[in-house]
């Protein structure tokens, strides 16, 4: 099973919404907090090419931030990615 990771910050409202959406779908994921951790922030940028949170990776697929997660869910593609 590939890892499901969310790079996040507890103060980020979009991170909170992403938590809620993934939890409602029953997707287990590891929260990787970037707050005050430059090495983790750098890791996130290297893996995703982005410098905003959340950054969500499901089954090895980089989804993006909350907007992309929401759109992927609305289109039905999220279920496909989850069930790989």
N, C-alpha and C positions, 0 to 999 in steps of 0.2 A: 504494500500500500504506500502510495506516495504521500508526502507530507502536505498538510493544509496549514498555511501560515498566514497570519495577518500582522503586518507591521503596523503599530498603532501608538496612540498617545491617549491617556485617560481623559485629557481635557478636550479631545476632539469630538464634536457632535456627530460628524460623519462616521467616525469609528464606532460610536455607540449604535448608530443605525445599522452599520454593517454587522456588528455583533448580533443585533436583534434578528436581522434577516437570516444570517447563517444559522443561528440557533433555532429559528422557526422551521428551517429546512432539515434540522437534525445533523448538520455538518459539524463534525468535531474539528477543532482547529487550535493551533497554538498561537497565543498572543505574544508577539515580540515587541516589547516596549522600547521606543527609540528615545524617550525623554532623557536628556542629559547624557546620552551614550553615543558619542561621536562614532565609535567603531561600529555600532549597530546601524546607525544612520548611514554610514558609508557602505556597509554590507547591503542595505536595502537598495540604495542607489545603484550599486553594481549589479544586483540581481534583476532590478525592475526598470532601470533607466529613468526613474522618477524620484522627485524629492519632496513629495507630499504624502501624508497619511490620510486614510489607510491605504496600504498596498496589500492586495490579497492574492494569494497563490493557492490554487486548489488542484490537487492531483498533478502537481508539476506545471499547471497552466497559470500564467500570470493573467489574472482577471483585470487588475487595475484598481482604481479607487471605488468609492461607494457608487458614484454615478454609473460606472461601467458594470459594477455588480448588480445594481438595480435593473439596468437595461438587459443584461444577460439573463437575469431571472424572468423579466417580463417576456422576453422572446422565447423562453423555454430552453435555451441553450445551457443554462446553469444546471438543470437536471442531467443533461447529457454529460457535462464535465464532472459532476459529482459521481455519476455512475460508471465512470471509465474503469 
